[in-house]
Amino acid sequence: MTAIKIVWLWWWTSKVLSGEPSRFATLLCTFSLVITSGIAITPLSSTFADDFCNTASPLNQQSCNVTFPTDAQVLDSNLTAVANKRSQINDSAGENTSNKWQELEQAFSAKYKDESYAIYAEDLNNSNNKISVNAENTMQTASVYKLAVAYSILKSVANGTSWDLPLLDTTLAFCFDQMIIESDNECAHAWGDQHGWQTVTNEFNQLGLDIDLTEFTTATATDIAEFLKKVYHGEVLNETLIEKLLTAMSTQQYRLGIPTGASGARVADKVGFMGDVLNDAGIVFGTNGDYVLVIFTDGYSWESIAETAKLINSEFAHLPF
């Protein structure tokens, strides 16, 4: 029975090659024979397809002019469609996220109208996501000014100054850590006196940033945030020195502000407190991305700083992929 079916299939195939009988009937009968005979249908080789197209009648050759997409082309098309859809989703999510940050900024602006509470927050990978409330106001920095002193020390080391340089009764290396981790005043003053306060100020100003290192040091939250952004993006100093600074900031002992609000994330920050002035400035390395956050206050508490940091960190955690 199988032999008869094969002969029958061969006969119809020969008719196809000769261009007769009806094209539709031929294909229908051939298909039915293949199904009933149990012969597996496998892809034709390119050689067989070429031979068929070269030997078939003009009528059959018309079917050879149809170009079918390859598997790679189909895959590329599908991936492009997915990428386009993903882009649309991200664009939509990005717009929604930016709107949420704007809403949060408006809420903070309404709450802190007296200008004694400044906030600057920015997504370090998307500057469209930011919050700026009273951030251009010049305010007392308290010990946050030590970031400018730290930059001066690190720049000097980059230019050849040894970490073993004597400073006070110890070394420059030990004093640097004490200044950032313990917020030690004597080490910062010793470097300023030895290196020159005007030089320290000029070095910070050369970054395009403003700071006043007089008896009551002042700066804006924006300028301190801009410095931290430059540190994060490697625009100042080399990688080793940047890590030296971030390690010290990550292990500084006063952690009631931003680190408490951004609980669970690595926070490299520098605090400042003097009388009613409580400040915190740092980089938050979050699970969903990193951002800079600077909060300057006068007459508020560490709890208020932590609460602000918590609200911003919660918003940041919902950024689109």
Secondary structure, DSSP 8 states (H G I E B T S, - for coil): -HHHHHHHHHHHHHHHHHT-S-HHHHHHHHHHHHHHHT-------HHHHHHHHHHS-HHHHGGGG-----HHHHHHHHHHHHHHHHHHHHHHHHHHHHHHHHHHHHHHHHH-TTSSEEEEEEETTEEEEEEEESTTS-EE-GGGGHHHHHHHHHHHHHTT--TT-EETTEEHHHHHHHHHHS--HHHHHHHHHHH-HHHHHHHHHTTT---B-SSS-EE-HHHHHHHHHHHHTT-SS-HHHHHHHHHHHHT-S--SSHHHHTTTSEEEEEEEEETTEEEEEEEEEETTEEEEEEEEEES--HHHHHHHHHHHHHHHTT---
